[in-house]
Amino acid sequence: MRTNHIILAAVMAALAAAWFSIPAMAASKPSKPMPEATEEFVEKGRAIYFRRCSFCHGLLGDGEGPAAKYLDPRPRDFTLGTFKFRTTKSGELPTDEDLFRTVSRGLSGTAMQSFDSDLIKSGLGESDRWAVIAYIKTFAQEFDDPEYDPVKTGKVISLPAKRAPYNAETIAKGEAVFEKAKCWSCHGKLGRGDGNKEFRKDDWGFPIRIRNVTHPWKIKAGAEVEDIYMRFTTGISGTPMPSFVKTLNEEDRWNLASYIKSLQHQLTGHQALKAAPVQGALPESPDDAAWDAAEPMDIRLAGQVVAPPRWQNPSVEMVTLQALFNDEDIAFRLTWDDPFKDVVHDESQEFNPNEVSKVGAFNSYVEANGMVPRALETFRDSIALQFPVKPPKGTKKPHFYRGSSSDQVHLWVWKADRDEVGERGTEEGNARGWKQPIKAQAEDGQQIAGKAKWDQGRWTVVMKRPLRTGDKNDVQFEKGVFTPMSVNAWDGSNGEHGLIMSLSTWYYVFLEAPTPMSVYAYAALAFLIAGGLGFWLMRKAEKEEEPVEASA
């Protein structure tokens, strides 16, 4: 049982690193070179590796630790000597500094966390990180080659001596390179990873998706221009991403990196969605120009790991919301990236929850590959808005994962397969906890209208409903009130359906209430009173200071 708890802790730590990746702020370079790999130093690294690394990478360094099968991408197999993120030429081993940078900074968008003790409380000091690296190098015999040293053999790639600034000019030049080099054939015209309409596999036989370069938190080895330049230059070993050294010169690669940097989405920072009031009918089309006036808010999502079946490899990690309302209705527009348009649903392929444990140990998770089909034309894309049915009192809200038996939630669930065939795409329902399925409301209670559109790796869905209804199981919207809301999302081709999904915690939507004229009147009256009082006090003070004439 203790072993199960340890493994579960390792999985959770890995997932936390993947979902809430720490920015690459750790020192990229060590303060001093790697110490000599003496027997004592390597033994120190072995002890740390077994305690901190083996649950993912395996006791033998083969990437087959007990947590490995739950993670995507899989932990690195050190025995093959194939390292993705390097400053060395394509196909070469990394430098010691390359390994130090990866261990220190971690890899965004993966389960590889940062181990720099300056960044994370449970991290390792520099000496301990060097010791772990010394031990890791014992797994691959290629490191024993006396000609291994990439620095002495001239196999290290440096950043350009002359680097153009990151500005509109270099971005424009980089866009031309993006077109010329046909980067869009994989990454898509807008960089959303939708260029290739099929799954790829890495050299280990595991399925991989083309990177969406607009999401900087998913760019594994750093999202700055220098990091991106190095990926074009070295390639990413074991994947379809090649080196462009022979096809693009240094300047072109630098400009291309600047262009990729310019595509990165800048996350909003607020937690409350401001719904703007409008005159006239609300838009139902995703492309309506009226949405330009609606303030966006980004909502981050994570895999559903609250209860089994726990899913730790979500595809939809961010949804952007906008909202408009008039005197009668409210409309939401939801936008999220998805490289594949999944508009079919095969119920016979749905996951049997009995395949995972209900106890809560590590085996209550769904494995990354094999347990659910992660394939095209299998499951639908879907998204849901969730609201409390009862207006919250104070800070108390239902659980964000489907509420509870005593505190139900109201869900608006959009399904791509129904929308595709012209049926009502969004269905209203209620839930009283995750143990029971969402209960659809009666047909005469279905009041949501709207449309959906998929274009170049992005879904946009509009949901419109009356502000107030006569149904006690519906959320009711009031001006000037903060209404909690959260999001559930499913990417069909990622195997997501049922409780295998991504979800957010509670955010808020706030309907702006017009300021009553009485407020302006009271403000003006207060100004006049304050001004009059001030004038009276000033005159009084002046009179008190006037000299008194002596009597004759």
C-alpha positions as CSV (number, residue, x, y, z in Angstrom):
1,M,0.0,0.0,0.0
2,R,2.9,2.3,0.8
3,T,4.3,1.7,-2.7
4,N,1.0,2.6,-4.3
5,H,0.9,5.9,-2.3
6,I,4.4,6.7,-3.4
7,I,3.7,6.1,-7.0
8,L,0.5,8.1,-6.8
9,A,2.4,11.0,-5.3
10,A,4.9,10.7,-8.2
11,V,2.1,10.7,-10.8
12,M,0.5,13.8,-9.1
13,A,3.7,15.7,-9.0
14,A,4.3,14.9,-12.6
15,L,0.9,16.0,-13.6
16,A,1.2,19.2,-11.6
17,A,4.4,20.0,-13.5
18,A,2.7,19.4,-16.8
19,W,-0.4,21.5,-16.0
20,F,1.2,24.4,-14.1
21,S,4.6,24.5,-15.7
22,I,7.0,26.9,-14.1
23,P,8.4,29.3,-16.7
24,A,12.0,28.7,-17.7
25,M,13.5,31.2,-15.2
26,A,16.1,28.9,-13.8
27,A,19.7,29.6,-14.6
28,S,20.4,28.0,-18.0
29,K,24.1,27.7,-17.2
30,P,25.7,26.2,-14.0
31,S,28.0,28.3,-11.9
32,K,30.8,25.8,-12.6
33,P,31.5,22.8,-14.9
34,M,30.4,19.3,-14.0
35,P,32.6,17.8,-11.3
36,E,34.7,14.7,-12.1
37,A,32.5,11.6,-12.2
38,T,34.2,9.7,-9.4
39,E,32.8,6.5,-8.1
40,E,31.6,8.3,-5.0
41,F,30.0,11.2,-7.0
42,V,28.1,8.8,-9.3
43,E,26.9,6.8,-6.3
44,K,25.5,10.0,-4.8
45,G,23.7,10.6,-8.1
46,R,22.4,7.0,-8.1
47,A,20.8,7.5,-4.6
48,I,19.1,10.7,-5.7
49,Y,17.9,9.2,-9.0
50,F,16.3,6.2,-7.3
51,R,14.5,8.5,-4.9
52,R,13.4,11.3,-7.3
53,C,13.6,10.0,-10.9
54,S,13.0,6.3,-11.1
55,F,9.2,6.4,-10.7
56,C,9.0,7.9,-14.2
57,H,12.3,6.9,-15.9
58,G,12.6,3.4,-14.3
59,L,15.3,1.8,-12.1
60,L,17.2,0.8,-15.3
61,G,16.8,4.2,-17.0
62,D,14.7,2.7,-19.7
63,G,11.7,5.0,-19.3
64,E,9.6,2.2,-17.8
65,G,9.0,3.5,-14.3
66,P,5.6,2.6,-12.7
67,A,4.2,6.1,-13.5
68,A,5.4,6.0,-17.2
69,K,2.4,4.4,-18.8
70,Y,0.1,7.2,-17.4
71,L,2.2,10.0,-19.0
72,D,2.2,11.5,-22.4
73,P,4.8,12.2,-23.7
74,R,6.5,9.2,-22.1
75,P,9.5,9.7,-19.9
76,R,12.9,9.5,-21.7
77,D,14.6,6.2,-22.2
78,F,18.2,7.1,-21.3
79,T,19.6,3.7,-22.5
80,L,19.2,4.7,-26.2
81,G,21.2,7.8,-26.0
82,T,18.5,9.8,-27.9
83,F,18.0,13.2,-26.3
84,K,15.6,15.7,-27.9
85,F,16.7,19.1,-26.5
86,R,20.3,19.9,-27.2
87,T,22.6,22.6,-28.5
88,T,24.5,20.0,-30.6
89,K,24.2,19.0,-34.2
90,S,21.4,16.7,-35.4
91,G,21.8,13.1,-34.1
92,E,24.6,14.0,-31.6
93,L,24.6,13.5,-27.9
94,P,23.9,16.5,-25.7
95,T,26.5,18.5,-23.8
96,D,26.7,18.3,-20.0
97,E,25.3,21.8,-19.9
98,D,22.3,20.7,-22.1
99,L,21.4,18.0,-19.6
100,F,21.9,20.5,-16.7
101,R,19.5,22.9,-18.4
102,T,16.8,20.3,-18.8
103,V,17.1,19.0,-15.3
104,S,17.1,22.5,-13.9
105,R,14.3,24.1,-16.0
106,G,12.2,21.0,-16.7
107,L,10.2,20.7,-19.9
108,S,7.0,22.8,-20.2
109,G,3.9,20.8,-21.3
110,T,5.3,17.5,-20.0
111,A,5.6,15.7,-16.7
112,M,9.3,16.7,-16.4
113,Q,9.3,19.3,-13.6
114,S,12.0,21.8,-12.7
115,F,14.5,20.5,-10.2
116,D,16.2,23.8,-9.5
117,S,16.0,24.4,-5.8
118,D,15.9,28.2,-6.5
119,L,12.6,27.7,-8.3
120,I,10.9,24.9,-6.5
121,K,11.0,24.1,-2.8
122,S,11.5,20.4,-3.3
123,G,14.2,20.9,-5.9
124,L,17.9,20.0,-5.9
125,G,21.0,22.0,-5.3
126,E,23.5,22.4,-8.2
127,S,25.8,19.7,-6.9
128,D,23.0,17.2,-6.6
129,R,21.8,17.9,-10.1
130,W,25.3,17.3,-11.4
131,A,25.4,14.1,-9.5
132,V,22.1,12.9,-11.0
133,I,23.4,13.8,-14.5
134,A,26.6,11.8,-13.9
135,Y,24.6,8.8,-13.0
136,I,22.1,9.2,-15.9
137,K,25.1,9.2,-18.3
138,T,26.0,5.7,-17.2
139,F,22.8,4.3,-18.8
140,A,24.0,5.0,-22.4
141,Q,27.2,3.5,-23.6
142,E,27.6,6.3,-26.2
143,F,28.8,8.6,-23.4
144,D,31.8,6.3,-22.8
145,D,33.1,7.1,-26.3
146,P,36.4,9.0,-25.8
147,E,35.4,11.2,-28.8
148,Y,32.1,12.0,-27.2
149,D,32.9,15.5,-26.0
150,P,30.8,17.7,-28.4
151,V,32.7,20.9,-27.5
152,K,36.2,19.5,-28.4
153,T,34.9,17.9,-31.6
154,G,33.1,21.1,-32.8
155,K,29.6,19.7,-32.7
156,V,28.1,22.4,-30.5
157,I,25.9,25.0,-32.2
158,S,26.1,28.6,-31.1
159,L,23.5,31.3,-31.3
160,P,24.1,33.8,-34.2
161,A,26.9,36.3,-33.5
162,K,24.7,39.0,-35.0
163,R,21.1,38.7,-33.9
164,A,18.4,41.0,-35.3
165,P,16.1,42.5,-32.7
166,Y,12.6,41.1,-32.2
167,N,10.5,43.5,-34.1
168,A,8.0,43.9,-36.9
169,E,10.7,43.6,-39.6
170,T,12.2,40.3,-38.4
171,I,8.6,38.9,-37.8
172,A,7.6,39.8,-41.4
173,K,10.8,38.1,-42.8
174,G,10.1,35.1,-40.6
175,E,6.6,34.8,-41.9
176,A,8.0,34.6,-45.5
177,V,10.4,31.8,-44.3
178,F,7.5,30.0,-42.7
179,E,5.7,30.0,-46.1
180,K,8.8,29.1,-48.1
181,A,9.9,26.3,-45.9
182,K,6.3,24.9,-45.8
183,C,6.3,24.8,-42.0
184,W,2.5,25.2,-42.3
185,S,2.3,21.7,-43.8
186,C,2.7,20.3,-40.3
187,H,2.0,23.2,-37.9
188,G,-0.9,24.8,-39.9
189,K,-1.2,28.2,-41.5
190,L,-1.8,29.8,-38.2
191,G,0.6,27.6,-36.1
192,R,-2.2,25.7,-34.4
193,G,-0.8,22.2,-35.2
194,D,-3.5,21.4,-37.7
195,G,-1.4,21.1,-40.9
196,N,-1.2,17.3,-40.9
197,K,-4.6,15.5,-40.8
198,E,-3.2,12.4,-39.2
199,F,-1.4,11.2,-36.1
200,R,2.4,10.9,-36.2
201,K,4.6,8.5,-34.2
202,D,7.9,9.0,-32.5
203,D,10.9,6.7,-32.8
204,W,9.6,4.7,-29.8
205,G,6.3,4.0,-31.5
206,F,4.1,6.3,-29.4
207,P,1.6,8.7,-31.1
208,I,2.5,12.3,-31.0
209,R,0.7,15.5,-32.1
210,I,2.2,18.3,-34.0
211,R,3.0,21.2,-31.7
212,N,0.6,24.1,-31.4
213,V,3.2,26.9,-31.3
214,T,0.6,29.5,-30.3
215,H,0.6,28.0,-26.8
216,P,3.9,28.9,-25.2
217,W,3.3,26.7,-22.2
218,K,3.4,23.7,-24.6
219,I,6.7,24.5,-26.2
220,K,8.9,22.1,-24.2
221,A,12.4,23.5,-24.2
222,G,11.6,27.2,-23.9
223,A,9.4,29.7,-25.7
224,E,11.9,32.5,-26.3
225,V,13.4,33.3,-29.7
226,E,16.8,31.8,-28.7
227,D,15.1,28.5,-27.6
228,I,13.0,28.3,-30.8
229,Y,16.0,29.0,-33.0
230,M,17.9,26.2,-31.4
231,R,15.1,23.7,-32.2
232,F,15.1,24.7,-35.9
233,T,18.9,24.2,-35.9
234,T,19.4,21.0,-33.9
235,G,16.1,19.3,-34.8
236,I,14.3,17.2,-32.2
237,S,15.8,13.7,-32.2
238,G,13.3,10.8,-32.2
239,T,10.5,12.9,-33.7
240,P,9.5,14.1,-37.2
241,M,11.0,17.6,-36.4
242,P,14.2,17.8,-38.5
243,S,17.2,20.1,-38.4
244,F,17.0,23.0,-40.9
245,V,20.7,23.7,-41.0
246,K,21.1,22.5,-44.6
247,T,17.9,24.2,-45.9
248,L,17.8,27.5,-44.1
249,N,20.7,29.9,-43.4
250,E,21.3,31.4,-40.0
251,E,19.5,34.6,-40.6
252,D,16.4,32.8,-41.9
253,R,16.3,30.5,-38.9
254,W,16.5,33.5,-36.6
255,N,13.8,35.4,-38.4
256,L,11.6,32.3,-38.4
257,A,12.0,31.9,-34.6
258,S,10.9,35.6,-34.3
259,Y,7.8,34.8,-36.3
260,I,6.9,31.8,-34.2
261,K,7.4,33.9,-31.1
262,S,4.9,36.4,-32.5
263,L,2.2,33.8,-32.8
264,Q,2.2,33.0,-29.1
265,H,-1.0,33.7,-27.2
266,Q,-0.8,36.2,-24.3
267,L,-3.0,34.9,-21.5
268,T,-5.5,37.2,-19.9
269,G,-5.1,37.6,-16.1
270,H,-8.6,38.3,-14.8
271,Q,-11.0,35.8,-13.2
272,A,-14.3,37.5,-13.9
273,L,-15.8,37.7,-17.4
274,K,-17.4,41.1,-18.0
275,A,-20.6,40.7,-20.1
276,A,-21.2,43.8,-22.1
277,P,-24.7,45.2,-22.6
278,V,-25.9,45.7,-26.1
279,Q,-29.0,47.1,-27.8
280,G,-31.0,44.9,-30.1
281,A,-30.7,41.2,-30.8
282,L,-27.7,39.2,-29.6
283,P,-25.4,37.5,-32.2
284,E,-25.8,33.7,-32.7
285,S,-23.1,33.4,-35.3
286,P,-19.5,32.9,-34.2
287,D,-18.3,35.3,-37.0
288,D,-20.7,38.2,-36.0
289,A,-18.8,41.5,-35.8
290,A,-20.7,42.3,-32.6
291,W,-18.2,40.0,-30.7
292,D,-15.4,42.4,-31.4
293,A,-16.8,44.6,-28.6
294,A,-16.9,41.8,-26.0
295,E,-13.9,41.5,-23.7
296,P,-12.2,38.1,-23.8
297,M,-11.2,36.0,-20.8
298,D,-9.0,32.9,-20.9
299,I,-9.9,30.0,-18.7
300,R,-7.2,27.4,-18.0
301,L,-8.2,23.7,-17.8
302,A,-6.5,20.6,-16.4
303,G,-7.2,16.9,-16.7
304,Q,-10.0,15.4,-14.6
305,V,-8.1,13.8,-11.8
306,V,-10.6,14.4,-9.0
307,A,-12.2,10.9,-9.2
308,P,-11.8,7.8,-11.3
309,P,-11.4,7.4,-14.2
310,R,-8.7,10.0,-13.7
311,W,-7.3,11.5,-16.9
312,Q,-4.0,13.2,-16.9
313,N,-3.3,13.9,-20.6
314,P,-5.9,16.5,-21.6
315,S,-5.8,18.1,-25.0
316,V,-7.9,21.3,-24.4
317,E,-6.0,23.3,-21.8
318,M,-7.4,26.8,-22.5
319,V,-10.8,28.1,-23.6
320,T,-11.5,31.8,-24.3
321,L,-14.9,33.1,-23.3
322,Q,-16.8,36.3,-24.3
323,A,-20.3,37.4,-23.3
324,L,-22.9,39.9,-24.4
325,F,-26.4,40.5,-23.0
326,N,-29.5,42.6,-23.6
327,D,-32.7,43.1,-21.6
328,E,-33.9,39.6,-22.4
329,D,-31.0,37.2,-23.3
330,I,-27.3,36.4,-22.6
331,A,-24.9,34.9,-25.2
332,F,-21.5,33.3,-24.7
333,R,-18.9,32.7,-27.3
334,L,-16.4,29.9,-26.5
335,T,-13.2,29.5,-28.5
336,W,-10.5,26.8,-28.2
337,D,-7.9,25.2,-30.4
338,D,-8.3,21.6,-31.6
339,P,-6.3,20.3,-34.6
340,F,-8.9,17.8,-35.7
341,K,-12.6,18.3,-36.3
342,D,-14.2,15.3,-34.5
343,V,-17.9,15.0,-35.5
344,V,-18.7,11.3,-35.0
345,H,-19.3,9.3,-31.8
346,D,-19.0,5.5,-31.5
347,E,-20.7,4.5,-28.3
348,S,-19.3,1.0,-28.6
349,Q,-15.8,2.3,-28.1
350,E,-16.7,4.1,-24.8
351,F,-14.5,3.4,-21.8
352,N,-15.7,0.9,-19.2
353,P,-15.0,2.6,-15.8
354,N,-14.6,-0.8,-14.2
355,E,-11.2,-1.1,-15.9
356,V,-9.7,1.3,-13.2
357,S,-9.7,1.0,-9.5
358,K,-12.2,3.0,-7.4
359,V,-9.9,3.0,-4.4
360,G,-7.9,6.1,-5.4
361,A,-4.4,4.7,-5.8
362,F,-2.3,5.2,-8.9
363,N,-4.3,2.6,-10.9
364,S,-7.4,4.7,-10.7
365,Y,-5.8,6.7,-13.6
366,V,-6.4,6.0,-17.3
367,E,-3.3,4.9,-19.1
368,A,-2.0,7.3,-21.8
369,N,-2.2,4.6,-24.5
370,G,-4.2,1.4,-25.0
371,M,-7.0,1.9,-22.5
372,V,-8.9,4.4,-24.6
373,P,-8.7,4.8,-28.4
374,R,-7.0,8.1,-29.2
375,A,-7.9,8.1,-32.8
376,L,-9.8,10.0,-35.5
377,E,-13.4,9.3,-36.2
378,T,-14.1,7.7,-32.8
379,F,-15.4,10.2,-30.3
380,R,-17.0,13.7,-30.7
381,D,-15.6,17.0,-29.7
382,S,-17.6,18.6,-27.0
383,I,-17.7,21.5,-24.5
384,A,-19.9,22.5,-21.6
385,L,-20.6,25.6,-19.5
386,Q,-21.4,24.9,-15.8
387,F,-23.2,27.1,-13.3
388,P,-24.6,26.7,-9.8
389,V,-28.4,26.4,-9.7
390,K,-28.6,28.2,-6.4
391,P,-27.1,31.7,-6.1
392,P,-24.0,31.2,-3.9
393,K,-24.0,32.7,-0.4
394,G,-20.7,34.4,0.4
395,T,-17.8,32.3,-0.9
396,K,-19.6,28.9,-0.7
397,K,-20.1,27.3,-4.1
398,P,-20.8,23.7,-5.3
399,H,-17.9,21.5,-6.1
400,F,-16.5,22.5,-9.5
401,Y,-16.7,18.8,-10.5
402,R,-20.4,18.4,-11.1
403,G,-21.6,19.8,-7.7
404,S,-23.1,17.4,-5.1
405,S,-26.3,15.7,-4.1
406,S,-27.3,18.8,-2.0
407,D,-25.9,21.4,-4.3
408,Q,-26.7,20.7,-8.0
409,V,-25.3,22.4,-11.0
410,H,-26.7,23.4,-14.4
411,L,-24.8,22.5,-17.5
412,W,-25.0,23.6,-21.1
413,V,-23.4,20.8,-23.1
414,W,-22.5,21.3,-26.8
415,K,-21.8,18.2,-28.9
416,A,-20.1,18.4,-32.3
417,D,-21.8,15.3,-33.8
418,R,-25.3,16.6,-33.2
419,D,-24.4,20.0,-34.5
420,E,-22.8,18.6,-37.6
421,V,-26.1,16.8,-38.7
422,G,-28.2,19.9,-38.0
423,E,-29.7,18.8,-34.7
424,R,-29.8,21.0,-31.6
425,G,-26.1,21.2,-30.8
426,T,-26.4,22.3,-27.1
427,E,-28.4,20.5,-24.5
428,E,-29.3,21.7,-21.0
429,G,-29.0,19.3,-18.1
430,N,-28.3,19.1,-14.4
431,A,-25.9,17.1,-12.2
432,R,-25.7,16.3,-8.5
433,G,-22.2,15.0,-8.3
434,W,-20.0,13.0,-10.7
435,K,-21.2,9.6,-9.7
436,Q,-24.4,10.1,-11.7
437,P,-24.6,11.1,-15.4
438,I,-25.9,14.5,-16.4
439,K,-29.7,14.4,-16.4
440,A,-31.0,16.1,-19.5
441,Q,-33.9,18.6,-19.0
442,A,-37.3,18.1,-20.6
443,E,-37.6,19.0,-24.2
444,D,-39.7,22.1,-23.5
445,G,-37.0,23.2,-21.1
446,Q,-34.3,23.3,-23.8
447,Q,-33.9,27.0,-24.5
448,I,-30.3,27.4,-25.8
449,A,-29.7,28.6,-29.4
450,G,-26.5,29.2,-31.2
451,K,-24.1,28.0,-33.9
452,A,-20.6,26.4,-34.1
453,K,-17.7,26.6,-36.5
454,W,-14.4,24.8,-36.9
455,D,-11.7,26.5,-38.9
456,Q,-8.0,26.0,-39.2
457,G,-7.6,24.1,-35.9
458,R,-10.1,26.1,-33.9
459,W,-13.6,25.6,-32.6
460,T,-15.9,28.6,-32.0
461,V,-19.3,27.9,-30.3
462,V,-22.0,30.4,-29.5
463,M,-24.6,29.6,-26.8
464,K,-27.6,32.0,-26.2
465,R,-30.3,31.7,-23.6
466,P,-32.9,34.0,-21.8
467,L,-31.4,35.7,-18.7
468,R,-34.3,34.4,-16.6
469,T,-36.4,31.3,-17.0
470,G,-39.3,29.8,-15.0
471,D,-37.3,26.6,-14.4
472,K,-36.0,26.2,-10.8
473,N,-33.3,23.9,-12.1
474,D,-31.8,26.7,-14.3
475,V,-29.2,29.3,-13.5
476,Q,-30.7,32.8,-13.5
477,F,-28.6,35.8,-14.5
478,E,-29.0,39.2,-12.8
479,K,-27.3,42.5,-13.6
480,G,-24.6,43.5,-11.2
481,V,-24.2,40.0,-9.8
482,F,-21.1,37.8,-10.0
483,T,-22.3,34.4,-11.2
484,P,-19.9,31.4,-10.9
485,M,-19.1,29.4,-14.0
486,S,-16.7,26.7,-15.1
487,V,-15.9,24.8,-18.2
488,N,-15.6,21.1,-19.2
489,A,-14.1,20.1,-22.5
490,W,-13.6,16.9,-24.6
491,D,-11.3,16.4,-27.5
492,G,-12.7,13.3,-29.3
493,S,-9.6,12.2,-31.1
494,N,-7.6,12.4,-27.8
495,G,-9.9,9.7,-26.5
496,E,-11.9,12.0,-24.3
497,H,-15.6,11.2,-23.5
498,G,-17.7,10.8,-20.4
499,L,-15.6,11.6,-17.3
500,I,-12.3,11.4,-19.3
501,M,-12.1,15.2,-20.0
502,S,-10.5,18.4,-19.0
503,L,-12.1,20.9,-16.6
504,S,-11.6,24.2,-14.9
505,T,-12.3,25.5,-11.4
506,W,-14.8,28.3,-10.8
507,Y,-14.5,31.6,-12.6
508,Y,-17.2,34.3,-12.7
509,V,-19.4,36.1,-15.3
510,F,-20.5,39.7,-14.4
511,L,-23.3,41.5,-16.2
512,E,-22.5,45.2,-16.2
513,A,-25.3,47.2,-14.6
514,P,-25.8,50.7,-15.9
515,T,-25.0,53.4,-13.3
516,P,-28.3,55.0,-12.1
517,M,-28.7,58.7,-12.8
518,S,-29.3,59.2,-9.0
519,V,-25.7,58.3,-8.5
520,Y,-24.5,61.2,-10.7
521,A,-27.1,63.5,-9.0
522,Y,-25.9,62.5,-5.5
523,A,-22.3,63.0,-6.6
524,A,-23.0,66.5,-7.9
525,L,-24.9,67.4,-4.7
526,A,-22.1,66.1,-2.6
527,F,-19.6,68.2,-4.6
528,L,-21.7,71.3,-4.1
529,I,-22.1,70.7,-0.4
530,A,-18.4,70.0,0.1
531,G,-17.5,73.1,-2.0
532,G,-20.0,75.3,0.0
533,L,-18.7,74.0,3.3
534,G,-15.2,74.6,2.3
535,F,-15.9,78.2,1.2
536,W,-17.7,78.8,4.5
537,L,-14.8,77.5,6.6
538,M,-12.4,79.6,4.6
539,R,-14.4,82.8,5.2
540,K,-14.7,82.0,8.8
541,A,-11.0,81.6,9.2
542,E,-10.3,84.9,7.4
543,K,-12.6,86.8,9.8
544,E,-10.9,85.2,12.8
545,E,-7.6,86.4,11.6
546,E,-8.7,90.1,11.0
547,P,-6.9,92.5,13.5
548,V,-9.1,93.9,16.3
549,E,-8.8,97.8,16.5
550,A,-7.8,99.3,19.9
551,S,-10.5,101.3,21.6
552,A,-10.0,105.1,21.8
